[in-house]
Amino acid sequence: MFRFKQFTVQQHRTAMKVCTDACVLGAYTHPATTQLRENPTLLDIGTGTGLLALMAAQNYPKAPRIDAVELDPDAFAQATDNVAASPFANRIRVHQTAIQHFRPDAPYDLILTNPPFFTNHLRSPNAATNRALHTDTLPFPDLVAAADRLLHPDGEWWVLLPPYEAGQLETLAQQANLWPFSRLSLRHNARKAPFRHITGYRRNPSAVQADTLTVYEPDPANPGRETYTLPFRQLLSPFYLIF
């Protein structure tokens, strides 16, 4: 269980648990950092526990439509329960289907995606873990095709991936006329290389606004230990109970 300020995420039935990088994705795509209006329609592709959909519901209190799509039956049930127990139950709809088969009535202003990215990685004996981590059920070409089909002409698509995989996806996205305009590089501390990129895509090419978010810094009150950086605290303070 992971408790946030406005909702709780149960995760005992899902292969992918709440993690720092996914929380950063959910917090970073806030109206203060996008050019979208305050009440966009939203889609969470591969919702898992429902985390990104729930964070979006908090970020966009006037959003008229928030859809979350999940293929795995246990994760779908977990996300459904988490949404039902939240203050946003009447604003989020969870759909059990592959995104390749999802056919909504209208495109979305904002799409959030924390996709599987392992291809030849060692397999787990757990089928749900493989679905969550590996690209078998959602290969990058299918993901790009879905984003292209489901994104409003003026919308934004935000994706969380490791740096190498982010580069692979960017090449495919540009072939579909989806162009990066923003990139946040997430690193554990100032000595480490980035371990995740959060990339925003739009229909029209433009210069990429690049930024870096460092999670930890040396703790002056406890030599040899680390504490959260101020930018990280500020970004996650609307959600994390510890801030």
N, C-alpha and C positions, 0 to 999 in steps of 0.2 A: 504494500500500500504506500502511496505517495500523496501526502496532503499538501494542497496548495491553499492560498488565502481564500479563494472563492469556490473551490471544488476539490474532490478527492478522486484519485485514480487508483482503482484496484487493478492488479496486474498478474494475479496468480494463474490465470488461464491463458496468458499470452506469452509467446516466445520472446518478443522484443519488449524490454522493460523501459520505464522512464529513464532517460539519460540526459546529460547536460547539453549535448549538442542539439538534440531535438527541442529542448526547452528554449535554447537560444533562438532557434528557427521560429518557434511560435511567438516569442517575445519581440524579435527583431522586425517581423513583418507587421508592424503597427502603423496606424495612420501617420505618425510623426516621421516615419522613414519611407513612406510611399507617397505617390501622387494620386492615389485613389480617393474617391469620395468616401465619406464616413459610413455609408451604408452599402457596401459592396455585397454581391452574391459570392459565396465562397465554396470551394471544394477541397476536401482533404483526401488525397489518393493514397490508399493503403493505411487507413487510420490506426490500425493496431488497437491500442487501449482507448482510442478516442482523444488522445492528448492534444493534438494540434487543432482539432475541431473545437474542443473545449476552450483552449487558449484563444482561438479566433473569436468565439462567442463572447469572451470577456473583453477582448480588444475592440470588437466592433459591436457594441450593444444595440445598434440600429440595423444590423445586417438582416435583410428580409429573408434570406435563404442560405442555410449552411448544410451542405451534404457531405457525408463521410462514407467512403467506399472501402469495403474490406472483404477479401475473398475467403480467408480462413474462418471456418465456422466457430471455433472457440474464441478467436479474437473478436469476431463480429458480436458474439454474445456478451463478451466482456465490455466492449465499447458501448453496446446498447444499454447494459446495466449502469455503466459509468455516466452516460448521458442522462438516463432516467433519474439518477440520484443527484444530479447537478441542478443548479438554478436555471440552466439553459435548456431544460428538457423539451420545451415547446418550440425551440428554435433550431434544433439540430436533428437531421434525419440520417440514420445509419442504414446503409444498403449492403446486403451480402451479394456480391457479384464481382466478377473480374472487370477491371476498368475498361478492358477491350470491348466489353458488352454493355457498358453503362450508357444509357441513352436518355439524358435529361431533356426537359422541354426547352431549355435555353442555355446559352454558354455562360461562363462564370467570369466575374471581374477579377477574382483572385483565386489562384490554385496553389496549394501547399503540398509538397511531396518530400517525404523522407523514405526513399525507395531502397529496396535490396540492391546490393552492389557486388557481392561475391560471384565469381564465375567458376573458376577452377579450384576454389578453396576446399579444404578437407571437409567432407560431409559429416553432418551430425546424424545419429541414429533416429533423431526426432524429426518427423516429417514437417511439423509446424515450424520448427527452427529453420529448416532448409527453405521453406516458403518465405519466411521473414528475411533471411539473410542472402539468399541466392536469387539470381536474375531469371531463373527458369520460367516462372509464371509471369514475370514482368520484365522482359528484356528491354534494354534501352531504346531500340527502335520502336517498340510498342508503346513505351512511356512517352516518347516524343510525339508519336502519332496521336495518342490520347490527348496530350496537352494541346496540340495543334487543333484538334477537333473540338475541344471543350472550352478553349479560352476565347473570351470576348475580344474583338479586334483591338480594343484599347486596354485590355487587361494585363495582369502581371502573373507570371508563374515563378514560384520560388522553390528551389531544390537544394537539399542538403546531401553532400557526398564528400568522400575523401578527395584530395587534390587530383590524383591521377584519374579517377573515375569521373570527376567533374570535367576534366579536359576532354575525355571521351564523349561525354554527353553533350558538351558544348559544340563539338564538331557536328554531331547529328542534328542538334537543335538548329544550327545555322542553315543546314540543308533544308529545313522546314520553315525557314524565314522567321525563326525565333532567336532573338539576339540578346546577349547579356548586356545589362546596363548597370548592374550593381553586384559587387562581390565582397562578402565579409569573410575574411580568413580567421579561423578560430584556432588558437594555440593554447596549450596548457600553461606555459610560462614563457618569459622572454628568451630563455635559452633553447626552447624547443621550436622546431619547424611546425607550421600549421598542420593540424590533423583533419580538419574539415573545412570545406568551402560552402558558404551559403550564397547561391547565385540567383539573381533575379533576371528574368527574361521578359522581353516585350517584342512586339511585331516589327518595330522599326529600329534599324541599327543606330547606335549612339556610342559616345565614349563611356567606358566602364568606370563607375565610381568605386574605387577600391578602398577597403578599410580593414583593420585588424582588431580583433578583440582578444585580449589576454585574460585567461580565467584566474590565474594565481600570481601572487607576487610575494616576496619575502615578508614575513610578519615581524615588524620591528619590536613587538612586545614579547615575541617568542623566538629567539635566535635559532636558526636551523629549521624552522617550520614555515609554512606558507599560509596566506590568507587570501580571500577573494579580492580582486582589484576593484577599485571604485567604479569604473565603467561597467563591469559585470554586475556589481550590486545594483547600480542604477537601472540597468536593463531588466533584471529579474525581480526587482523589488515589488512590482505589482502582483507577482505570483508566489515567490518563495516566502515561506513563513519565517525563515531565519533573518530576513532583511526588513 
